[in-house]
Amino acid sequence: MGQNLPGLKGGEFRVELPGSGRASLEEVVKKQGDPQADSSISPLPHLESKIQQTHSLARLLTKYAEQLLQEYVQHQGDPFGLPGFSPPRLPVADLSAPAPGHAGLPVPERLRLDEAALAALPPLLDVVRRRQAELNPRALRLLRRLEDAARQARALGAAVEAVLAALGAETRGPRPEPAAIAAATVTAGVFPAKVLGLRVCGLYREWVSRTEADLGQLAPGGPA
């Protein structure tokens, strides 16, 4: 992680930007209009450290998200977890899976989308945890994982927002918590509630993994 890539100067690493070929992190910062980009005191070492730490957090949470999804399925009973079972993909208020064209966007725009999704996930995970506490009150490890996931999504989202600010990219303001999903889940039957919980856990895994990949474009040792 700490070694320089071949052909690059110390402290410099590169990221692919769509349509622009190879670009150094310094060029990404300048592209965002950061007034510090032309300063005699370079902000890059601090930015590199922030990106690397956030990427490491995303990589760790990707593993935790996979564990959460497996744990969730184990406690839902049949037909969940059976070979060939394909649950309906219920819509989730204020959140959808990463779009097919996500990887083709400029890195800052991808990170803005990642941060928005991570901000939407904690209240959804909290709703799933409350419903599972009713359906599976003895599944203490699952309930703990759901609680941890909500907290970790907030932490990763805040870290991504800090990276965007350090890049000089515009960040969005506070977002209201999605009340619609809470009302829908409370009134839903048992099977729809289980399916919706599976969908939320799956979206958590997808967005954390997507965030890890997007940060990997900027992290030292990332794709050249």
PyRosetta script that sets phi, psi and omega in degrees:
from pyrosetta import init, pose_from_sequence

init()
pose = pose_from_sequence("MGQNLPGLKGGEFRVELPGSGRASLEEVVKKQGDPQADSSISPLPHLESKIQQTHSLARLLTKYAEQLLQEYVQHQGDPFGLPGFSPPRLPVADLSAPAPGHAGLPVPERLRLDEAALAALPPLLDVVRRRQAELNPRALRLLRRLEDAARQARALGAAVEAVLAALGAETRGPRPEPAAIAAATVTAGVFPAKVLGLRVCGLYREWVSRTEADLGQLAPGGPA")
pose.set_psi(1, -36.7)
pose.set_omega(1, -174.0)
pose.set_phi(2, -88.3)
pose.set_psi(2, -5.8)
pose.set_omega(2, -176.6)
pose.set_phi(3, -82.3)
pose.set_psi(3, 148.5)
pose.set_omega(3, 176.3)
pose.set_phi(4, -75.7)
pose.set_psi(4, 148.1)
pose.set_omega(4, 175.7)
pose.set_phi(5, -76.9)
pose.set_psi(5, 149.9)
pose.set_omega(5, 179.5)
pose.set_phi(6, -57.2)
pose.set_psi(6, 135.5)
pose.set_omega(6, 175.8)
pose.set_phi(7, 84.9)
pose.set_psi(7, 0.4)
pose.set_omega(7, -179.5)
pose.set_phi(8, -112.8)
pose.set_psi(8, 149.4)
pose.set_omega(8, 176.0)
pose.set_phi(9, -74.5)
pose.set_psi(9, 159.3)
pose.set_omega(9, 178.9)
pose.set_phi(10, -57.7)
pose.set_psi(10, 137.3)
pose.set_omega(10, 178.8)
pose.set_phi(11, 80.4)
pose.set_psi(11, 3.9)
pose.set_omega(11, -179.6)
pose.set_phi(12, -116.9)
pose.set_psi(12, 136.1)
pose.set_omega(12, 170.7)
pose.set_phi(13, -141.3)
pose.set_psi(13, 165.5)
pose.set_omega(13, -169.6)
pose.set_phi(14, -122.9)
pose.set_psi(14, 159.3)
pose.set_omega(14, 179.4)
pose.set_phi(15, -140.8)
pose.set_psi(15, 143.2)
pose.set_omega(15, 176.8)
pose.set_phi(16, -78.6)
pose.set_psi(16, 126.7)
pose.set_omega(16, 170.4)
pose.set_phi(17, -111.7)
pose.set_psi(17, 132.4)
pose.set_omega(17, -176.1)
pose.set_phi(18, -54.9)
pose.set_psi(18, 128.9)
pose.set_omega(18, 175.2)
pose.set_phi(19, 78.5)
pose.set_psi(19, 1.4)
pose.set_omega(19, -176.5)
pose.set_phi(20, -124.1)
pose.set_psi(20, 4.8)
pose.set_omega(20, -179.4)
pose.set_phi(21, 70.2)
pose.set_psi(21, -148.0)
pose.set_omega(21, -177.9)
pose.set_phi(22, -82.6)
pose.set_psi(22, 136.4)
pose.set_omega(22, 179.9)
pose.set_phi(23, -139.3)
pose.set_psi(23, 136.6)
pose.set_omega(23, 178.0)
pose.set_phi(24, -77.7)
pose.set_psi(24, 162.1)
pose.set_omega(24, 178.2)
pose.set_phi(25, -59.3)
pose.set_psi(25, -36.6)
pose.set_omega(25, 178.6)
pose.set_phi(26, -59.7)
pose.set_psi(26, -38.8)
pose.set_omega(26, 178.5)
pose.set_phi(27, -67.8)
pose.set_psi(27, -35.6)
pose.set_omega(27, 176.7)
pose.set_phi(28, -62.9)
pose.set_psi(28, -43.7)
pose.set_omega(28, 179.5)
pose.set_phi(29, -61.6)
pose.set_psi(29, -46.4)
pose.set_omega(29, 179.9)
pose.set_phi(30, -63.7)
pose.set_psi(30, -36.0)
pose.set_omega(30, -179.3)
pose.set_phi(31, -63.0)
pose.set_psi(31, -29.8)
pose.set_omega(31, 179.5)
pose.set_phi(32, -83.6)
pose.set_psi(32, -3.8)
pose.set_omega(32, 176.3)
pose.set_phi(33, 80.3)
pose.set_psi(33, 26.4)
pose.set_omega(33, 178.9)
pose.set_phi(34, -66.6)
pose.set_psi(34, 121.1)
pose.set_omega(34, -178.6)
pose.set_phi(35, -66.0)
pose.set_psi(35, -17.2)
pose.set_omega(35, 179.6)
pose.set_phi(36, -83.1)
pose.set_psi(36, -9.4)
pose.set_omega(36, -173.6)
pose.set_phi(37, -62.1)
pose.set_psi(37, -30.4)
pose.set_omega(37, -178.8)
pose.set_phi(38, -101.0)
pose.set_psi(38, 9.2)
pose.set_omega(38, -178.7)
pose.set_phi(39, -71.4)
pose.set_psi(39, 153.8)
pose.set_omega(39, 177.3)
pose.set_phi(40, -69.9)
pose.set_psi(40, -20.0)
pose.set_omega(40, 176.3)
pose.set_phi(41, -101.1)
pose.set_psi(41, 109.0)
pose.set_omega(41, -174.0)
pose.set_phi(42, -73.5)
pose.set_psi(42, 132.5)
pose.set_omega(42, 176.2)
pose.set_phi(43, -85.4)
pose.set_psi(43, -0.7)
pose.set_omega(43, -171.2)
pose.set_phi(44, -62.8)
pose.set_psi(44, -43.1)
pose.set_omega(44, -179.7)
pose.set_phi(45, -57.7)
pose.set_psi(45, -42.4)
pose.set_omega(45, 178.3)
pose.set_phi(46, -65.3)
pose.set_psi(46, -41.2)
pose.set_omega(46, -179.7)
pose.set_phi(47, -65.8)
pose.set_psi(47, -42.7)
pose.set_omega(47, 177.9)
pose.set_phi(48, -58.7)
pose.set_psi(48, -43.2)
pose.set_omega(48, 179.8)
pose.set_phi(49, -64.3)
pose.set_psi(49, -42.1)
pose.set_omega(49, 179.7)
pose.set_phi(50, -63.5)
pose.set_psi(50, -43.2)
pose.set_omega(50, 179.7)
pose.set_phi(51, -64.7)
pose.set_psi(51, -44.0)
pose.set_omega(51, -178.2)
pose.set_phi(52, -63.2)
pose.set_psi(52, -42.9)
pose.set_omega(52, 179.0)
pose.set_phi(53, -63.9)
pose.set_psi(53, -42.9)
pose.set_omega(53, -179.1)
pose.set_phi(54, -67.6)
pose.set_psi(54, -38.0)
pose.set_omega(54, 177.3)
pose.set_phi(55, -64.2)
pose.set_psi(55, -40.7)
pose.set_omega(55, 178.6)
pose.set_phi(56, -63.8)
pose.set_psi(56, -40.8)
pose.set_omega(56, 177.2)
pose.set_phi(57, -62.7)
pose.set_psi(57, -44.6)
pose.set_omega(57, 179.9)
pose.set_phi(58, -62.7)
pose.set_psi(58, -39.5)
pose.set_omega(58, 179.2)
pose.set_phi(59, -64.0)
pose.set_psi(59, -41.2)
pose.set_omega(59, 178.4)
pose.set_phi(60, -65.6)
pose.set_psi(60, -43.2)
pose.set_omega(60, -177.7)
pose.set_phi(61, -70.4)
pose.set_psi(61, -25.3)
pose.set_omega(61, 174.3)
pose.set_phi(62, -61.8)
pose.set_psi(62, -41.2)
pose.set_omega(62, 176.8)
pose.set_phi(63, -65.4)
pose.set_psi(63, -44.0)
pose.set_omega(63, 179.4)
pose.set_phi(64, -63.9)
pose.set_psi(64, -36.9)
pose.set_omega(64, -179.9)
pose.set_phi(65, -65.0)
pose.set_psi(65, -38.4)
pose.set_omega(65, 177.0)
pose.set_phi(66, -65.3)
pose.set_psi(66, -41.5)
pose.set_omega(66, 177.7)
pose.set_phi(67, -63.4)
pose.set_psi(67, -40.3)
pose.set_omega(67, 178.5)
pose.set_phi(68, -62.0)
pose.set_psi(68, -45.4)
pose.set_omega(68, -178.4)
pose.set_phi(69, -62.3)
pose.set_psi(69, -43.4)
pose.set_omega(69, 178.5)
pose.set_phi(70, -63.7)
pose.set_psi(70, -42.6)
pose.set_omega(70, 179.7)
pose.set_phi(71, -64.0)
pose.set_psi(71, -40.6)
pose.set_omega(71, -179.7)
pose.set_phi(72, -61.3)
pose.set_psi(72, -49.0)
pose.set_omega(72, -178.1)
pose.set_phi(73, -59.8)
pose.set_psi(73, -39.6)
pose.set_omega(73, -177.5)
pose.set_phi(74, -59.9)
pose.set_psi(74, -27.0)
pose.set_omega(74, -174.1)
pose.set_phi(75, -101.2)
pose.set_psi(75, 5.4)
pose.set_omega(75, -176.8)
pose.set_phi(76, -96.3)
pose.set_psi(76, -10.2)
pose.set_omega(76, -179.7)
pose.set_phi(77, 74.3)
pose.set_psi(77, -178.3)
pose.set_omega(77, 179.1)
pose.set_phi(78, -69.6)
pose.set_psi(78, 146.8)
pose.set_omega(78, 4.0)
pose.set_phi(79, -89.4)
pose.set_psi(79, 6.5)
pose.set_omega(79, -178.9)
pose.set_phi(80, -62.6)
pose.set_psi(80, 134.0)
pose.set_omega(80, 178.5)
pose.set_phi(81, 86.7)
pose.set_psi(81, -11.2)
pose.set_omega(81, 178.3)
pose.set_phi(82, -75.7)
pose.set_psi(82, 144.2)
pose.set_omega(82, 177.9)
pose.set_phi(83, -58.1)
pose.set_psi(83, 133.7)
pose.set_omega(83, 178.0)
pose.set_phi(84, 87.4)
pose.set_psi(84, -7.9)
pose.set_omega(84, 179.4)
pose.set_phi(85, -72.9)
pose.set_psi(85, 125.8)
pose.set_omega(85, -179.5)
pose.set_phi(86, -125.3)
pose.set_psi(86, 96.9)
pose.set_omega(86, -177.3)
pose.set_phi(87, -68.2)
pose.set_psi(87, 150.4)
pose.set_omega(87, 176.7)
pose.set_phi(88, -63.3)
pose.set_psi(88, 142.8)
pose.set_omega(88, -179.9)
pose.set_phi(89, -87.5)
pose.set_psi(89, 85.4)
pose.set_omega(89, -178.3)
pose.set_phi(90, -67.5)
pose.set_psi(90, 141.1)
pose.set_omega(90, 175.5)
pose.set_phi(91, -68.0)
pose.set_psi(91, 144.4)
pose.set_omega(91, 178.5)
pose.set_phi(92, -116.7)
pose.set_psi(92, 126.7)
pose.set_omega(92, -177.8)
pose.set_phi(93, -58.1)
pose.set_psi(93, 132.8)
pose.set_omega(93, 173.5)
pose.set_phi(94, 68.7)
pose.set_psi(94, 10.8)
pose.set_omega(94, -178.3)
pose.set_phi(95, -154.0)
pose.set_psi(95, 138.9)
pose.set_omega(95, 174.4)
pose.set_phi(96, -139.9)
pose.set_psi(96, 171.5)
pose.set_omega(96, 178.8)
pose.set_phi(97, -70.3)
pose.set_psi(97, 158.8)
pose.set_omega(97, 175.4)
pose.set_phi(98, -55.1)
pose.set_psi(98, 135.5)
pose.set_omega(98, -178.8)
pose.set_phi(99, -68.5)
pose.set_psi(99, 152.8)
pose.set_omega(99, 179.6)
pose.set_phi(100, -55.9)
pose.set_psi(100, -32.6)
pose.set_omega(100, -178.7)
pose.set_phi(101, -88.5)
pose.set_psi(101, 8.8)
pose.set_omega(101, -176.4)
pose.set_phi(102, -56.9)
pose.set_psi(102, -45.2)
pose.set_omega(102, -175.6)
pose.set_phi(103, -66.8)
pose.set_psi(103, -16.3)
pose.set_omega(103, -179.5)
pose.set_phi(104, -90.3)
pose.set_psi(104, -3.0)
pose.set_omega(104, -179.5)
pose.set_phi(105, -81.0)
pose.set_psi(105, 159.0)
pose.set_omega(105, 172.2)
pose.set_phi(106, -58.9)
pose.set_psi(106, 148.7)
pose.set_omega(106, -174.5)
pose.set_phi(107, -55.7)
pose.set_psi(107, -47.2)
pose.set_omega(107, 179.6)
pose.set_phi(108, -58.2)
pose.set_psi(108, -38.2)
pose.set_omega(108, 178.8)
pose.set_phi(109, -67.3)
pose.set_psi(109, -39.0)
pose.set_omega(109, 176.0)
pose.set_phi(110, -59.9)
pose.set_psi(110, -44.1)
pose.set_omega(110, -178.8)
pose.set_phi(111, -66.3)
pose.set_psi(111, -33.4)
pose.set_omega(111, 176.2)
pose.set_phi(112, -64.2)
pose.set_psi(112, -41.5)
pose.set_omega(112, 177.4)
pose.set_phi(113, -66.3)
pose.set_psi(113, -40.3)
pose.set_omega(113, 177.2)
pose.set_phi(114, -60.0)
pose.set_psi(114, -46.2)
pose.set_omega(114, -177.4)
pose.set_phi(115, -64.0)
pose.set_psi(115, -39.0)
pose.set_omega(115, 178.6)
pose.set_phi(116, -64.3)
pose.set_psi(116, -42.3)
pose.set_omega(116, 178.9)
pose.set_phi(117, -65.9)
pose.set_psi(117, -42.0)
pose.set_omega(117, 179.7)
pose.set_phi(118, -64.8)
pose.set_psi(118, -30.9)
pose.set_omega(118, 177.4)
pose.set_phi(119, -71.8)
pose.set_psi(119, -30.5)
pose.set_omega(119, -179.4)
pose.set_phi(120, -80.3)
pose.set_psi(120, -21.6)
pose.set_omega(120, -172.1)
pose.set_phi(121, -73.1)
pose.set_psi(121, -41.5)
pose.set_omega(121, -174.8)
pose.set_phi(122, -54.7)
pose.set_psi(122, -48.2)
pose.set_omega(122, 178.7)
pose.set_phi(123, -64.6)
pose.set_psi(123, -31.1)
pose.set_omega(123, 176.8)
pose.set_phi(124, -67.6)
pose.set_psi(124, -43.6)
pose.set_omega(124, 178.1)
pose.set_phi(125, -65.0)
pose.set_psi(125, -34.7)
pose.set_omega(125, 177.5)
pose.set_phi(126, -64.8)
pose.set_psi(126, -39.8)
pose.set_omega(126, 178.0)
pose.set_phi(127, -64.5)
pose.set_psi(127, -43.6)
pose.set_omega(127, 178.2)
pose.set_phi(128, -61.4)
pose.set_psi(128, -41.4)
pose.set_omega(128, 179.6)
pose.set_phi(129, -62.8)
pose.set_psi(129, -43.0)
pose.set_omega(129, 179.9)
pose.set_phi(130, -64.4)
pose.set_psi(130, -39.5)
pose.set_omega(130, 178.7)
pose.set_phi(131, -68.3)
pose.set_psi(131, -39.1)
pose.set_omega(131, 178.3)
pose.set_phi(132, -68.7)
pose.set_psi(132, -29.9)
pose.set_omega(132, 176.5)
pose.set_phi(133, -64.0)
pose.set_psi(133, -28.1)
pose.set_omega(133, 175.7)
pose.set_phi(134, -80.4)
pose.set_psi(134, -41.9)
pose.set_omega(134, -174.9)
pose.set_phi(135, -82.2)
pose.set_psi(135, -36.0)
pose.set_omega(135, -177.1)
pose.set_phi(136, -133.9)
pose.set_psi(136, 66.1)
pose.set_omega(136, -175.1)
pose.set_phi(137, -62.8)
pose.set_psi(137, -20.5)
pose.set_omega(137, -178.9)
pose.set_phi(138, -91.4)
pose.set_psi(138, -5.3)
pose.set_omega(138, -179.9)
pose.set_phi(139, -83.0)
pose.set_psi(139, 68.7)
pose.set_omega(139, -172.2)
pose.set_phi(140, -65.2)
pose.set_psi(140, -37.3)
pose.set_omega(140, -179.5)
pose.set_phi(141, -67.4)
pose.set_psi(141, -39.1)
pose.set_omega(141, 176.9)
pose.set_phi(142, -62.5)
pose.set_psi(142, -45.9)
pose.set_omega(142, -179.9)
pose.set_phi(143, -62.1)
pose.set_psi(143, -37.9)
pose.set_omega(143, 178.8)
pose.set_phi(144, -68.6)
pose.set_psi(144, -39.8)
pose.set_omega(144, 178.9)
pose.set_phi(145, -64.2)
pose.set_psi(145, -39.9)
pose.set_omega(145, 178.8)
pose.set_phi(146, -64.7)
pose.set_psi(146, -41.2)
pose.set_omega(146, 177.4)
pose.set_phi(147, -64.4)
pose.set_psi(147, -43.3)
pose.set_omega(147, 178.7)
pose.set_phi(148, -63.4)
pose.set_psi(148, -40.8)
pose.set_omega(148, -177.7)
pose.set_phi(149, -61.7)
pose.set_psi(149, -40.7)
pose.set_omega(149, 178.6)
pose.set_phi(150, -62.6)
pose.set_psi(150, -43.6)
pose.set_omega(150, 179.7)
pose.set_phi(151, -66.7)
pose.set_psi(151, -40.2)
pose.set_omega(151, -177.8)
pose.set_phi(152, -70.0)
pose.set_psi(152, -35.5)
pose.set_omega(152, 176.8)
pose.set_phi(153, -63.5)
pose.set_psi(153, -40.3)
pose.set_omega(153, 177.0)
pose.set_phi(154, -62.2)
pose.set_psi(154, -43.7)
pose.set_omega(154, -178.2)
pose.set_phi(155, -64.8)
pose.set_psi(155, -43.9)
pose.set_omega(155, -179.9)
pose.set_phi(156, -67.3)
pose.set_psi(156, -40.2)
pose.set_omega(156, 178.1)
pose.set_phi(157, -61.3)
pose.set_psi(157, -41.6)
pose.set_omega(157, 178.2)
pose.set_phi(158, -65.6)
pose.set_psi(158, -37.4)
pose.set_omega(158, 179.3)
pose.set_phi(159, -67.4)
pose.set_psi(159, -40.9)
pose.set_omega(159, 177.7)
pose.set_phi(160, -65.2)
pose.set_psi(160, -39.7)
pose.set_omega(160, 177.9)
pose.set_phi(161, -61.9)
pose.set_psi(161, -37.7)
pose.set_omega(161, 177.6)
pose.set_phi(162, -66.3)
pose.set_psi(162, -37.9)
pose.set_omega(162, 177.0)
pose.set_phi(163, -63.7)
pose.set_psi(163, -43.8)
pose.set_omega(163, 179.1)
pose.set_phi(164, -61.4)
pose.set_psi(164, -42.0)
pose.set_omega(164, 178.6)
pose.set_phi(165, -63.7)
pose.set_psi(165, -39.6)
pose.set_omega(165, 179.8)
pose.set_phi(166, -67.9)
pose.set_psi(166, -29.7)
pose.set_omega(166, 176.8)
pose.set_phi(167, -77.2)
pose.set_psi(167, -11.8)
pose.set_omega(167, -176.9)
pose.set_phi(168, 84.8)
pose.set_psi(168, 11.8)
pose.set_omega(168, -179.2)
pose.set_phi(169, -82.9)
pose.set_psi(169, 148.9)
pose.set_omega(169, 178.8)
pose.set_phi(170, -71.1)
pose.set_psi(170, 135.8)
pose.set_omega(170, 177.0)
pose.set_phi(171, -112.4)
pose.set_psi(171, 154.7)
pose.set_omega(171, -179.2)
pose.set_phi(172, -84.1)
pose.set_psi(172, 158.2)
pose.set_omega(172, 179.8)
pose.set_phi(173, -78.7)
pose.set_psi(173, -174.8)
pose.set_omega(173, 179.8)
pose.set_phi(174, -59.6)
pose.set_psi(174, 147.1)
pose.set_omega(174, 179.6)
pose.set_phi(175, -115.8)
pose.set_psi(175, 142.4)
pose.set_omega(175, 176.2)
pose.set_phi(176, -69.4)
pose.set_psi(176, 146.7)
pose.set_omega(176, 178.1)
pose.set_phi(177, -72.0)
pose.set_psi(177, 141.6)
pose.set_omega(177, -176.3)
pose.set_phi(178, -72.3)
pose.set_psi(178, 99.5)
pose.set_omega(178, -179.0)
pose.set_phi(179, -75.9)
pose.set_psi(179, -26.1)
pose.set_omega(179, -176.7)
pose.set_phi(180, -61.2)
pose.set_psi(180, -41.2)
pose.set_omega(180, -178.6)
pose.set_phi(181, -65.6)
pose.set_psi(181, -35.4)
pose.set_omega(181, 179.6)
pose.set_phi(182, -64.7)
pose.set_psi(182, -47.0)
pose.set_omega(182, -179.7)
pose.set_phi(183, -63.7)
pose.set_psi(183, -41.4)
pose.set_omega(183, -178.7)
pose.set_phi(184, -65.5)
pose.set_psi(184, -39.1)
pose.set_omega(184, -177.3)
pose.set_phi(185, -71.3)
pose.set_psi(185, -38.0)
pose.set_omega(185, -179.2)
pose.set_phi(186, -63.1)
pose.set_psi(186, -37.6)
pose.set_omega(186, -176.3)
pose.set_phi(187, -90.5)
pose.set_psi(187, -9.3)
pose.set_omega(187, -177.2)
pose.set_phi(188, -73.2)
pose.set_psi(188, 155.6)
pose.set_omega(188, 174.8)
pose.set_phi(189, -72.6)
pose.set_psi(189, 178.0)
pose.set_omega(189, -174.6)
pose.set_phi(190, -63.4)
pose.set_psi(190, -51.6)
pose.set_omega(190, -177.0)
pose.set_phi(191, -63.6)
pose.set_psi(191, -48.2)
pose.set_omega(191, 177.0)
pose.set_phi(192, -58.9)
pose.set_psi(192, -36.2)
pose.set_omega(192, 179.0)
pose.set_phi(193, -65.5)
pose.set_psi(193, -39.3)
pose.set_omega(193, 177.9)
pose.set_phi(194, -66.6)
pose.set_psi(194, -41.3)
pose.set_omega(194, 179.4)
pose.set_phi(195, -65.1)
pose.set_psi(195, -41.8)
pose.set_omega(195, 179.9)
pose.set_phi(196, -64.5)
pose.set_psi(196, -39.9)
pose.set_omega(196, 176.6)
pose.set_phi(197, -62.7)
pose.set_psi(197, -39.8)
pose.set_omega(197, 176.7)
pose.set_phi(198, -62.4)
pose.set_psi(198, -40.6)
pose.set_omega(198, 179.7)
pose.set_phi(199, -64.1)
pose.set_psi(199, -43.6)
pose.set_omega(199, -179.7)
pose.set_phi(200, -64.0)
pose.set_psi(200, -44.3)
pose.set_omega(200, 178.7)
pose.set_phi(201, -63.1)
pose.set_psi(201, -37.9)
pose.set_omega(201, 177.7)
pose.set_phi(202, -66.4)
pose.set_psi(202, -39.8)
pose.set_omega(202, 177.7)
pose.set_phi(203, -66.8)
pose.set_psi(203, -37.0)
pose.set_omega(203, 176.5)
pose.set_phi(204, -59.3)
pose.set_psi(204, -46.6)
pose.set_omega(204, 179.0)
pose.set_phi(205, -62.5)
pose.set_psi(205, -44.9)
pose.set_omega(205, -177.8)
pose.set_phi(206, -61.6)
pose.set_psi(206, -44.7)
pose.set_omega(206, -175.2)
pose.set_phi(207, -75.5)
pose.set_psi(207, -34.6)
pose.set_omega(207, 175.8)
pose.set_phi(208, -66.7)
pose.set_psi(208, -42.1)
pose.set_omega(208, 178.0)
pose.set_phi(209, -64.4)
pose.set_psi(209, -39.8)
pose.set_omega(209, 179.0)
pose.set_phi(210, -65.3)
pose.set_psi(210, -39.5)
pose.set_omega(210, 178.1)
pose.set_phi(211, -63.4)
pose.set_psi(211, -41.8)
pose.set_omega(211, 177.7)
pose.set_phi(212, -59.0)
pose.set_psi(212, -45.7)
pose.set_omega(212, -178.7)
pose.set_phi(213, -65.4)
pose.set_psi(213, -40.3)
pose.set_omega(213, -178.5)
pose.set_phi(214, -67.8)
pose.set_psi(214, -41.9)
pose.set_omega(214, 176.8)
pose.set_phi(215, -66.5)
pose.set_psi(215, -29.8)
pose.set_omega(215, 178.5)
pose.set_phi(216, -63.0)
pose.set_psi(216, -21.6)
pose.set_omega(216, 176.3)
pose.set_phi(217, -69.6)
pose.set_psi(217, -23.1)
pose.set_omega(217, -178.0)
pose.set_phi(218, -105.4)
pose.set_psi(218, -23.2)
pose.set_omega(218, -173.7)
pose.set_phi(219, -69.9)
pose.set_psi(219, 150.0)
pose.set_omega(219, 175.2)
pose.set_phi(220, -55.4)
pose.set_psi(220, 134.5)
pose.set_omega(220, -178.5)
pose.set_phi(221, 84.0)
pose.set_psi(221, 3.0)
pose.set_omega(221, 178.6)
pose.set_phi(222, -72.6)
pose.set_psi(222, -178.6)
pose.set_omega(222, -178.4)
pose.set_phi(223, -57.2)
pose.set_psi(223, 137.2)
pose.set_omega(223, 178.9)
pose.set_phi(224, -89.6)
pose.dump_pdb("model.pdb")
